Amino acid sequence: MCGRYTLLAEEAEILKEFGITSHIEGFQPRFNIAPGQKVVAVIDDGKQRRAGFMKWGLVPSWSKEPKAGYKMINARSETAHEKPSYKKLMSQKRCLIIADGFYEWKKTDNGKQPVRIQPAGRSLFAFAGLWDRWEGEDESLFTCTILTQEANEFMRPIHNRMPVILPRKKQNQWIEPVKWAPHKAKDFVEQLTMEDLTYYEVSDYVNSPKNMGEECIQPLV
């Protein structure tokens, strides 16, 4: 799964990396992004590629109320094309969720040890995401979820699931403003080449989403 991550880059770096021309209003680097919070996501409607904030935790457009989002922070890429909550989104509401590292908790003899995981060859990257818009009487919510897949050999000792990290050359294709058959999105993910990852141990300070300081990413000595 993916339940916590970081985005420490400057706004200008994000705009350049993902081909965004407009300002991301309210953007600030963050050390401990948690479910229920607003996250930076990129979509392309065919006229403009835009980056903005969505709430992490998907609320399907047909939900009676927005509470569903607390349970839908991740979606399994292997089955999302079959699920009512995700099927349509796999077809036409795919997004990039921008990050530069994510946390996982590795089981050890002394309990769970938090680690920060990053691609070995780059800093900024994008999770494969799905998004939707929910309309209530008094509010409109843009929400998203991160696709996950079975852990690769590197991740398996840490966790049995991992987020889908899009290779740089595949990011544009994932959000192209073209309607796909839902199973095409599933096949697209399955055919991705996983890049090498690296990790280091961090303090259990990161365990609480209330802790948002630089101490979250400091390596253990």
Steps between C-alpha positions, in 0.01 A plus 500: 500500500599864514391689809749785539741686273706816445522784250790730578575645157461867417197595295713606201658156486158332495371728225804431284503123558132450416451763233269725701470865402276635775579569866400241764318727741578430865784257430749430778758221537378233746680233700211277606199490265219286642159370387223757523737783419524696175759370254646634176354324197530558124226448242471575127159585351627529143514879516734552790716299736433618851642439846293563808384357829275201553402334825675165547226240545263439212136601527317361194269747328201278581566477875224629725756661732877560501589258782604231248828682439649389831499138377605559139852641514634212288354291217636163384614537140429131434126532568415871474372458144223273636392700806202739485694771685796494262392353165394827338800681645742247352340585169507879507604656831867412542738740671857542617553536874833675553753382760872471566493218755261282698502336840442139593534310826734201491442219749803430721567304819459827688173602338422704191779719367398792275702542181495760223506353149604678180587416140875450474542709186286811551332712762158614375262233376129427464273233644233371264177644636127511436277797578135599519279797580229474766222757524309565821240761582756741640835372376688359206788257562779392270647179642752237395644159576842342436521178303700219659648175375670190631837574656808441289809321628636817661177584683397151607708496824337831593137452392300274270352797308650812346374810318510505121783739408477614139823504298570854377435402137157357587360792701354686203336186366332425832318834505440540128147639447383186325233261622647153553324170549542437876703184439747702289595700809554175689716363215691828484600472866593132471736576213689777679868446566569545871798722569757438770414631845702584807407562864634615834368476855339801665380586848161389632427873516339445161247256648263781591352699210494795739879515475588694186853623559833421339569241768268267306763446229819506708692171465559302819864515605 
